């Protein structure tokens, strides 16, 4: 029974690497085809991970993805409801529930139904609290649908559409697919425009069946890579404002922020000169920031990969992403350019082994369960490379609304995506251990580092931290002087008002 693993272990590293490459090529070439309708649809590996989390912490809203849209103009509510019904029919994952039987957890696909889009009249001052309450309602995975939609009317021609999807059926890429299909369907039902969408060649359930039939996901080459990279990985010890609770509550908050286009362009040019990507440069600067805050030199940061190597999956709504751990050892006397090259090599190597599911790596490393924090890494850095949702519906204007979900899966999660005005992003943080002021300072320090790096890419980590600390003190002094000046002006104004008031 163990003959094959023993034979694989006896191969040279070069032969194992070649075998791994051939396996990946065969897997990528293997077409995903529609499944036999009679088969039980298993959970995908990504779904299994979330399902296990839900069993340990049922009734939580931690893994709900909110998509909130402000709609200005004359909205056809019936057309919007019909469009959502069409989406439900097109993507079977939107009518899927998760069941558990003698063979374990599996997907149950239900017959299509007509979506009823509720309408709530709301005052603008109450909108945010109602949206947050709607987003924090947990799903029961045993009951479809694992998404919901509701419409709020703030004025005759101003509505808000709230879409809440459980992560077990969707990811960030899925939002782009959803918005694209929704726009086409709404144009059809509202104006009679042709709906030229051919049926999907496969569904998410077909992908899950295909994945279950693939050979073992971890051959010796990948096993050796992750063992070597993450053996005795340290725990990040950032300074906190409050003691860490014994059990992670997943309570959090979110700060919206952005990097200006001029700085982003400078970072892109720096990356190109170093044969690196924007993600690699941003991540390297993030490692430097973590060193500045923690004084640790051995750092592990998590990130996401889309997990859609097969072209057939690009049109699907579903949960495909995998998590990677990127462990970097920074040196105080190393230049940013040299540190960037380290990050480049690390990232390229990790992406070669991205097919290995995160849970298999945790199991491989025999990571002890710690209910107070996530395994292997506590901070995550993501630059979205998924197609941006097209915000358009026929005859109305759409605007994406930010909604703080008040949850945090990690101690820190920086999520960035590219817009015309630069990089927009959010910082989600664990409110059990961090205060908002510290998180604002973290973002300010990160931008100070980035601005310094593009001007002096040969600067060392130690020198960069010293320079940024000096700039930080100057900024604090400037703000103090501005507050003093404002207080003096206010005092003078109050005295003038007092002197002009008539005496009794």
C-alpha positions in Angstrom: 0.0 0.0 0.0 2.9 2.3 0.8 5.0 1.3 -2.3 4.2 4.3 -4.4 5.1 7.0 -1.7 8.3 5.1 -0.9 9.3 5.0 -4.6 8.5 8.7 -4.9 10.6 9.5 -1.9 13.6 7.7 -3.5 13.6 9.9 -6.5 16.1 12.7 -6.8 14.9 16.3 -6.1 15.2 17.0 -9.8 13.1 14.0 -10.8 10.5 14.8 -8.2 10.3 18.4 -9.5 9.8 17.1 -13.0 7.1 14.7 -11.9 5.3 17.5 -10.1 5.5 19.7 -13.2 4.0 16.9 -15.3 1.3 16.3 -12.8 0.2 19.9 -12.8 0.3 20.0 -16.6 -2.0 17.0 -16.8 -4.3 18.4 -14.2 -4.6 21.7 -16.0 -5.2 19.9 -19.3 -7.9 17.6 -17.9 -11.1 19.2 -19.0 -13.9 19.7 -16.5 -17.0 18.1 -17.9 -20.7 18.0 -16.7 -21.1 15.4 -14.0 -23.4 12.4 -14.0 -26.8 13.7 -12.6 -27.0 10.7 -10.3 -23.8 11.3 -8.4 -23.7 12.9 -5.0 -21.9 16.2 -5.3 -19.0 16.5 -2.8 -17.8 19.7 -1.2 -14.8 21.3 -2.9 -11.7 21.4 -0.8 -12.2 25.1 -0.2 -15.8 24.5 0.8 -14.8 21.7 3.2 -12.5 24.1 5.0 -15.3 26.6 5.6 -17.8 23.9 6.5 -15.6 22.6 9.3 -15.2 26.2 10.6 -19.0 26.5 10.6 -19.4 23.2 12.6 -17.0 24.6 15.3 -18.7 28.0 15.4 -22.3 27.7 14.2 -24.5 30.7 13.9 -21.7 33.2 13.2 -21.8 35.9 10.4 -18.0 35.9 10.0 -18.0 34.5 6.5 -20.7 36.6 4.9 -19.7 38.7 1.9 -21.7 41.9 1.7 -22.3 43.6 -1.7 -24.2 46.9 -1.2 -25.2 49.1 -4.2 -26.7 52.6 -4.2 -29.1 52.8 -7.2 -30.1 56.3 -8.4 -32.8 56.7 -11.0 -36.1 55.1 -12.0 -35.6 51.5 -10.9 -37.8 48.7 -12.2 -38.2 46.5 -9.1 -39.9 43.7 -11.0 -37.2 43.6 -13.6 -34.6 43.4 -10.8 -36.4 40.5 -9.1 -36.7 38.7 -12.4 -33.0 39.2 -13.0 -32.1 37.7 -9.7 -34.4 34.7 -10.5 -32.6 34.3 -13.8 -29.2 34.4 -12.0 -30.5 31.7 -9.6 -31.5 29.5 -12.5 -28.2 30.1 -14.4 -25.8 29.4 -11.4 -26.9 26.3 -9.5 -24.5 27.2 -6.6 -27.0 30.0 -5.8 -29.6 27.3 -5.0 -27.3 24.9 -3.2 -27.3 23.9 0.5 -24.8 21.8 2.4 -26.0 18.5 3.9 -24.3 15.8 5.9 -24.8 12.1 5.4 -23.0 8.8 6.1 -20.3 9.7 3.5 -19.7 13.1 5.0 -20.8 16.6 3.9 -22.1 17.1 0.3 -23.8 19.7 -1.9 -27.6 19.5 -2.5 -28.7 21.4 -5.5 -32.3 22.5 -5.5 -34.8 23.3 -8.3 -35.0 27.0 -9.3 -37.6 29.3 -7.8 -38.8 32.8 -8.2 -36.9 35.3 -6.1 -39.0 37.7 -4.0 -37.3 41.0 -3.6 -38.4 42.6 -0.4 -38.8 46.4 -0.2 -38.2 48.4 3.0 -38.9 52.2 3.2 -36.1 53.7 5.2 -34.9 57.1 6.4 -31.3 57.9 5.3 -30.2 58.2 8.9 -31.3 54.6 9.6 -29.9 53.0 6.5 -26.5 52.0 7.7 -27.7 50.4 10.9 -30.4 48.4 9.0 -27.8 47.3 6.4 -25.4 46.1 9.2 -28.2 44.2 10.9 -29.1 42.6 7.6 -25.4 41.6 7.0 -25.0 40.1 10.5 -27.8 37.6 10.1 -26.2 34.2 10.0 -27.0 31.5 7.4 -27.9 27.9 8.2 -25.9 26.0 5.7 -28.5 23.2 5.6 -31.1 25.5 4.1 -30.8 27.1 0.6 -30.3 29.8 -0.5 -27.0 30.7 1.1 -27.5 34.2 -0.2 -30.2 36.8 0.2 -31.2 40.2 -1.3 -33.3 43.1 -0.1 -34.1 46.5 -1.4 -34.3 49.7 0.6 -36.0 52.8 -0.7 -34.6 56.1 0.6 -36.4 58.4 -1.9 -38.6 57.8 -5.0 -35.5 57.5 -7.2 -33.0 56.3 -4.7 -32.7 52.7 -3.7 -30.1 50.5 -2.0 -29.7 46.9 -3.0 -28.2 44.6 -0.3 -26.7 41.3 -1.5 -25.3 39.0 1.2 -23.6 35.8 0.1 -22.0 33.2 2.3 -18.4 32.6 1.3 -19.0 28.9 0.9 -20.8 29.6 -2.4 -18.8 32.7 -3.6 -15.6 34.6 -3.6 -14.3 38.0 -4.7 -14.1 36.9 -8.4 -17.7 35.7 -8.2 -18.9 39.3 -7.5 -17.6 40.3 -10.9 -19.4 37.4 -12.6 -22.6 38.2 -10.6 -22.6 41.9 -11.6 -21.9 41.2 -15.2 -24.7 38.7 -15.5 -27.1 40.8 -13.4 -26.5 43.8 -15.8 -27.3 41.7 -18.9 -30.4 40.2 -17.3 -31.8 43.6 -16.0 -31.3 45.2 -19.5 -33.4 42.3 -20.9 -36.2 42.4 -18.3 -36.4 46.2 -18.0 -36.0 47.2 -21.7 -36.5 44.0 -23.8 -32.8 43.9 -24.8 -31.7 40.5 -26.1 -30.2 38.2 -23.5 -27.5 36.5 -25.5 -26.1 34.3 -22.8 -25.4 30.7 -23.7 -25.9 28.1 -20.9 -22.8 27.6 -18.8 -20.8 24.6 -20.0 -20.2 23.5 -16.4 -21.4 24.3 -12.9 -19.6 24.6 -9.6 -20.8 21.2 -8.7 -19.0 19.8 -11.8 -15.8 21.5 -10.6 -16.2 19.9 -7.1 -16.6 16.4 -8.7 -13.7 17.0 -11.0 -11.5 18.1 -8.1 -12.4 15.1 -6.1 -11.2 12.8 -9.0 -7.8 14.5 -9.3 -4.7 12.7 -8.1 -3.2 13.5 -4.7 -2.7 17.2 -4.4 0.6 17.0 -2.6 3.5 15.2 -4.2 6.9 15.0 -2.4 8.2 18.1 -4.2 5.4 20.3 -2.8 5.5 18.5 0.5 9.2 19.3 0.9 8.7 22.9 -0.1 6.0 23.7 2.5 7.8 21.7 5.2 11.0 23.6 4.7 9.4 27.0 4.3 7.1 26.8 7.4 9.0 24.5 9.8 9.0 26.2 13.2 7.3 29.3 11.8 7.1 32.0 14.5 4.0 33.7 15.8 3.8 37.4 15.0 3.8 39.5 18.2 2.5 42.9 17.3 2.0 45.5 20.1 -1.6 45.5 21.1 -4.0 47.8 23.1 -5.9 45.0 24.9 -5.0 41.5 26.2 -5.7 38.8 23.7 -8.8 36.7 24.8 -8.4 33.0 25.2 -10.9 32.4 22.4 -11.0 34.4 19.2 -14.4 36.2 19.0 -14.0 37.4 15.4 -15.2 40.8 16.4 -13.6 43.5 14.2 -13.8 46.8 12.5 -12.9 48.1 9.0 -11.1 51.2 7.9 -11.3 52.3 4.2 -8.2 53.9 2.8 -6.4 54.4 -0.5 -3.0 55.0 -2.1 -2.9 57.9 -4.6 -2.3 57.2 -8.3 1.0 59.1 -8.4 2.5 56.8 -5.7 1.0 53.7 -7.3 2.6 54.6 -10.6 6.0 55.1 -9.0 5.6 51.7 -7.3 4.8 50.1 -10.6 7.8 51.7 -12.3 10.1 50.5 -9.4 8.6 47.0 -9.7 9.3 46.9 -13.4 12.9 47.9 -13.0 13.3 45.0 -10.6 11.5 42.5 -12.8 8.9 42.3 -10.0 5.2 42.9 -9.7 3.3 45.6 -7.8 2.1 43.0 -5.3 5.7 42.0 -4.6 6.7 45.6 -3.9 3.7 46.3 -1.7 4.3 43.0 0.2 8.0 43.8 0.7 7.1 47.2 2.2 4.5 45.4 4.4 7.2 43.1 5.7 9.2 46.1 6.6 6.2 47.7 8.4 5.7 44.5 10.4 9.4 44.5 11.4 9.1 48.2 12.4 6.1 47.4 14.6 7.2 44.1 16.1 11.1 44.2 15.8 10.8 40.6 14.5 12.9 39.6 11.5 11.2 36.2 10.8 7.7 37.0 9.5 4.8 35.0 8.0 2.1 36.7 6.0 -0.9 35.1 4.4 -2.4 35.9 1.0 -5.1 34.6 -1.4 -4.8 33.0 -4.8 -7.8 32.8 -7.1 -7.7 29.0 -7.6 -9.2 29.3 -11.1 -6.4 27.8 -13.2 -9.0 26.1 -15.5 -10.6 28.6 -18.0 -13.9 26.9 -17.6 -14.2 28.2 -14.1 -13.8 31.9 -15.0 -17.6 32.3 -15.7 -18.7 30.6 -12.5 -19.9 31.9 -9.2 -18.3 29.7 -6.5 -15.7 29.5 -3.8 -12.3 28.7 -5.4 -9.7 30.7 -3.5 -6.8 29.1 -1.6 -4.6 30.6 1.1 -0.8 30.8 0.8 1.7 31.4 3.6 4.7 33.6 2.6 7.5 33.5 5.2 10.2 36.1 4.8 13.3 36.8 6.9 14.1 40.5 6.7 17.6 42.0 7.5 17.9 45.5 9.0 21.0 46.3 6.8 19.4 45.0 3.6 18.3 47.4 0.9 14.7 47.5 -0.3 15.9 46.3 -3.7 17.6 43.3 -2.2 14.6 42.6 0.0 12.3 42.9 -3.0 14.3 40.2 -4.8 13.9 37.9 -1.8 10.2 38.5 -1.9 10.1 37.9 -5.6 11.8 34.5 -5.3 9.6 33.5 -2.4 6.4 34.5 -4.1 7.2 32.7 -7.4 8.2 29.6 -5.5 5.0 29.6 -3.4 2.9 30.1 -6.5 4.4 27.1 -8.1 2.9 25.1 -5.2 -0.4 27.0 -4.8 -2.5 23.9 -5.7 -1.9 22.4 -2.2 -4.9 23.2 0.0 -4.2 25.3 3.0 -5.8 22.7 5.4 -3.4 20.0 4.1 -0.5 22.2 4.9 -1.8 22.8 8.4 -2.2 19.0 8.8 1.2 18.3 7.4 2.9 20.6 9.8 0.8 19.2 12.7 0.0 22.7 13.9 -1.3 22.8 17.5 -4.9 24.2 17.8 -4.9 27.6 19.4 -8.5 29.0 19.8 -7.1 32.5 20.4 -5.7 32.9 16.9 -5.6 31.5 13.3 -3.1 28.8 12.5 0.2 29.6 10.7 -0.4 33.3 10.2 -2.3 36.1 11.8 -1.9 38.9 9.2 -3.0 38.7 5.6 -2.1 40.9 2.6 -4.2 40.7 -0.6 -4.0 42.7 -3.8 -7.0 41.7 -5.9 -6.2 40.6 -9.4 -9.8 39.5 -10.1 -11.9 41.3 -12.7 -13.6 44.4 -11.1 -17.4 44.2 -11.0 -19.0 46.3 -13.8 -21.3 48.6 -11.9 -24.1 49.3 -14.4 -27.8 48.7 -14.8 -29.9 50.0 -17.7 -31.3 53.4 -17.1 -29.9 53.9 -13.5 -26.7 54.9 -11.9 -24.9 52.4 -9.6 -22.4 53.2 -6.8 -20.7 50.6 -4.6 -21.3 51.4 -0.9 -18.8 50.4 1.8 -20.2 48.4 4.7 -18.2 47.7 7.8 -19.2 44.1 8.6 -17.8 44.4 12.2 -16.0 41.1 11.9 -12.3 40.1 11.5 -11.1 36.7 10.5 -7.5 37.6 11.3 -5.6 40.1 13.5 -5.0 42.2 10.4 -6.2 41.9 6.8 -5.2 44.5 4.2 -7.2 44.2 1.0 -6.3 46.3 -2.0 -7.7 46.7 -5.5 -6.9 49.0 -8.4 -9.1 51.9 -9.4 -8.6 54.8 -11.8 -7.6 57.0 -8.9 -4.9 54.6 -7.5 -5.3 51.7 -5.1 -8.4 51.6 -2.9 -8.5 49.2 0.0 -9.7 48.3 3.5 -8.0 47.3 6.7 -9.9 44.8 8.8 -8.6 44.4 12.3 -9.4 42.5 15.4 -11.1 44.9 17.9 -10.4 42.5 20.8 -6.7 43.5 20.7 -6.4 46.7 18.6 -7.8 50.2 19.0 -8.8 52.3 16.0 -6.1 54.9 16.7 -3.3 52.3 16.5 -4.7 51.0 13.2 -4.8 54.5 11.7 -1.2 55.0 12.7 -0.3 51.6 11.1 -1.7 52.8 7.7 0.1 56.2 8.0 3.4 54.4 8.7 2.8 52.1 5.7 2.3 55.1 3.4 5.4 56.8 4.8 7.5 53.7 4.0 6.1 53.5 0.5 6.8 57.1 -0.3 10.3 56.8 1.0 11.0 53.6 -0.9 10.0 54.9 -4.3 12.4 57.9 -3.7 15.3 55.8 -2.4 15.0 52.1 -3.4 18.5 51.5 -2.2 17.7 52.5 1.4 18.2 49.9 4.1 15.4 48.7 6.4 17.1 50.2 9.5 17.6 53.6 7.8 14.1 53.6 6.4 12.5 53.0 9.9 14.7 55.8 11.4 13.8 58.2 8.6 10.1 57.4 8.9 10.2 57.9 12.6 11.8 61.3 12.2 9.1 62.3 9.6 6.4 61.0 11.9 7.7 63.2 14.8 7.7 66.2 12.4 4.1 65.5 11.3 3.0 65.1 15.0 4.7 68.5 15.8 3.0 70.1 12.8 -0.4 68.8 13.9 0.2 70.0 17.4 1.0 73.5 16.2 -2.1 73.5 14.0 -4.3 72.5 16.9 -2.7 75.2 19.0 -3.3 77.8 16.3 -6.9 76.7 15.9 -7.4 76.9 19.6 -5.9 80.4 19.7 -8.2 81.5 16.8 -11.2 80.1 18.6 -10.3 81.9 21.8 -9.8 85.2 20.0 -13.2 84.8 18.2 -14.9 84.0 21.5 -13.4 87.1 23.1 -14.6 89.3 20.2 -18.1 87.9 20.5 -18.1 88.5 24.2 -16.9 92.1 23.8 -19.7 93.0 21.3 -22.5 91.5 23.3 -24.8 94.2 24.9 -24.5 94.5 28.6 -27.6 94.2 30.7 
